Amino acid sequence: MLPADAPLSHLGPPALLLLQLLLPPTTAFFPNIWSLLAAPGSITHQDLTEEAALNVTLQLFLEQPPPGRPPLRLEDFLGRTLLADDLFAAYFGPGFPSRRFRAALGEVSRANAAQDFLPTSRNDPDLHFDAERLGQGRTRLVGALRETVVAAALDHTLARQRLGAALHALQDFYSHSNWVELGMQQPHPHLLWPRQELRSLAQVDDPTCSDCEELSCPGNLLGVTLLTSGYFGTHPSKPPGKCSHGGHFDQSSSQPPRGGINKDSTSPGFSPHHMLHLQAAKLALLASIQAFSLLRNRLGDRGFSRLLDITPASSLSFVLDTTGSMGEEINAAKIQARHIVEQRRGSPMEPSHYVLVPFHDPGNCVLAGIVQGSPGQG
Ligand SMILES: *[C@@H]1O[C@H](CO)[C@@H](O)[C@H](O)[C@H]1NC(C)=O
């Protein structure tokens, strides 16, 4: 039951029922737009994932100017919500559809949100940086990113799923740990890079939280300088003196020390540290941008563009008049063709097929060859 003064108590039973269906029993940043009914103004996993992807896609577009079109200008995009349609129109031309890109991004976002619903992932503290399992959490996160890179060459659906899972954990770190409360203004420098040690972790016998009987618990962390995270539910059970995740769904938070430290939402009913939600979301966004950039780096621009379906699956055709009398023009055309190919190579505009169609005077046109990928690379 909700306490009488919970922010949701003005909602009638049907709305509450709806919320219980929509909100997973473990919560992180809320998974998607539907769960915002519970805490309007909260930033969801889906928001973070999409904004980060658009940010890095814009970065790619700025660094790889579109062949034959005016380069994009950063000023045109600063200070407003990035939209896939705007980015694609600026890069590929007005009206160019961003549908496939949005669908790919949807797959990543849905896989991210699913981490809170699927029986295999929702109660595993390692996948949410819960229960002080920070080292284990990082190992799983780095593993999921590595699997994304491997799968990107073979199976985009699998790669997008692994990426969604990795981003979910990464974003949870900022709302489930006390990184923000430690006064940190930047993402954790070692979460994505496993060779660095995660330092200053609270040990099992370091008490971290005091009892808090209110919904809001702004001062319940015990002057901690060590990194910790909240325990959720009963797996594993909360040792004495440790922080809970907190909120309506967390059984552990009714055992002393009561309360909790999560920053998943703006709602005190779900998030005892709701006042730090926006700070946590800001760091989660920066970290997500780092993760997409890392992926772009590992896959190359071409691989990254394929993974997110940025590249239009297109063919580039060259039709050459090979009639004997055209010798000089053929050479000029070859140079032109080479130039066109070079401009696109490795960029989001690189076509997936090249088609060469020679024809000569007396008539018939022969399809000479279709080359998959860059000519000259294989
Ligand atoms: C992309 O993210 C960076 C932060 O990493 C920010 O400085 C930049 O303004 C963002 N770009 C846009 C167009 O919002």
Ligand as a Chemical Component Dictionary entry (heavy atoms), coordinates in Angstrom:
data_LIG
# 
_chem_comp.id                   LIG 
_chem_comp.type                 NON-POLYMER 
_chem_comp.pdbx_formal_charge   0 
_chem_comp.three_letter_code    LIG 
# 
loop_
_chem_comp_atom.comp_id 
_chem_comp_atom.atom_id 
_chem_comp_atom.alt_atom_id 
_chem_comp_atom.type_symbol 
_chem_comp_atom.charge 
_chem_comp_atom.model_Cartn_x 
_chem_comp_atom.model_Cartn_y 
_chem_comp_atom.model_Cartn_z 
_chem_comp_atom.pdbx_ordinal 
LIG C1 C1 C 0 26.597 16.687 -27.221 1  
LIG O1 O1 O 0 27.052 16.404 -25.932 2  
LIG C2 C2 C 0 28.074 17.229 -25.450 3  
LIG C3 C3 C 0 28.414 16.748 -24.079 4  
LIG O2 O2 O 0 29.176 15.622 -24.132 5  
LIG C4 C4 C 0 27.625 18.670 -25.411 6  
LIG O3 O3 O 0 28.690 19.489 -25.003 7  
LIG C5 C5 C 0 27.136 19.074 -26.773 8  
LIG O4 O4 O 0 26.602 20.374 -26.708 9  
LIG C6 C6 C 0 26.068 18.116 -27.257 10 
LIG N1 N1 N 0 25.680 18.502 -28.598 11 
LIG C7 C7 C 0 24.474 18.983 -28.880 12 
LIG C8 C8 C 0 24.265 19.419 -30.283 13 
LIG O5 O5 O 0 23.583 19.055 -28.076 14 
# 
loop_
_chem_comp_bond.comp_id 
_chem_comp_bond.atom_id_1 
_chem_comp_bond.atom_id_2 
_chem_comp_bond.value_order 
_chem_comp_bond.pdbx_ordinal 
LIG C1 O1 SING 1  
LIG C1 C6 SING 2  
LIG O1 C2 SING 3  
LIG C2 C3 SING 4  
LIG C2 C4 SING 5  
LIG C3 O2 SING 6  
LIG C4 O3 SING 7  
LIG C4 C5 SING 8  
LIG C5 O4 SING 9  
LIG C5 C6 SING 10 
LIG C6 N1 SING 11 
LIG N1 C7 SING 12 
LIG C7 C8 SING 13 
LIG C7 O5 DOUB 14 
# 
